[in-house]
Structures are given as C-alpha cells and as structure tokens.
Amino acid sequence: MSGTLNYYLNPVGASIAVLDRERGQLQCLRPDVESAQRAAELLERQAAIKAMRVYAASRTKHAEMWKTLRADGLHIVSSWIDEAGPGQTASLPELWQRIAAEVRGSNAFVLYVEPDDFPLKGAFIEAGMALASSIPVVLVAPGCKFEPPSFRPIGSWIKHPLCRFAGTVIDGLFDLV
C-alpha cells in the first residue's frame, strides 16, 4: 500500500512536515504563509477523512492492509477484516447481514484490487450495495487495466457517476473531501 501520508503542522514556525511512511521520509515545506495555509487545509482534510466511516472491500488477502489503515486512524467499519482467515467466520448469513449494515452506515466505500485478485466475488456485491445506497465508491486498482467498452474484468459499473479511480486509498478519500 503506497502513499500513506501524515501531515504535521508546526504552528510556531508556520511550517508543515509531510511523512511518507512507505519511503520513511520526512519532508519539511518552507515556513511561509502559503505553506501554513496549505498545512491548515491539509490538516482539515485529514481530519475530515479520519471522521469518515469507510467501508473497505477487497480480497481477504488484503485484510492486513485495512487493519494497518485502521490502526493509523482511518475509521474502517468493515468487520470482515477481523475474521478474514479460513474458518474464522462463524455464520455466513450473519456476515452478509453485517456487511449490508456496515455498507449502509458508511460515508465512503473503497474497493482495492490488484491484477491477480480477479475474479472478484463478494466485493462486487458490496460495491452494488454502496451504489444502491448513494455512497461514493473509490476504486484503487494498481496495475489493473480495464478495456472499454465493457471494462473487463471489473465491468461497466465503474462508469457510474458515484465511482472514481484513485492511485491510493488515501488519495481517493482526499478526493471525497
């Protein structure tokens, strides 16, 4: 998962530091009014993202990525990530009722898919639930190619007005605020 950024504002020096966890780099921007305004805007947007209730959909092999994002402060409402291992779900009917309630209760839906994740199964149903509930859908699909007019292997539903592509989960959520 690339692009996980945290922004820190230094109100005394009116500067901003950007931490890119993947690269382990801390970049300090110029301490000027423009940087301070940009820092305040980024912090507002970051707070808005952390206040969102995000439903996370993907293959179960990506559950740890979602858990990491949740530990970093995103309000991931998807309970399936805590029972993603074989045999960990006690009742599939109860799971699907829970999924439906979690999708309906979210502000944003993020589908993460990599080229070797196809064919998707439950994630398509979950995305349909989100669209039926007028919840914006962010599709993060690094390395995937979708060919018009059918947009296989994912399908033409990605052209729904509530759907958008993003390079990373964080970028997609930033686009929503």
Buried (B, 14 or more C-beta within 10 A) or exposed (E): BBBBBBBBBBEEEBBBBBBBBEEEEEEEBEBEEEBBEBBBEBBEBBEBBEEBBBBBBBBBEBBEBBBBBBEEEBBBBBEBBEEBEEEEBEEEEEBBEBBBEBBEEBBBBBBBBBEEBEEBEBBBBBBBBBBEBEBBBBBBBEEBEBEEEEBEBBEEBBEBEEBBBBEBBBBBBBBBB
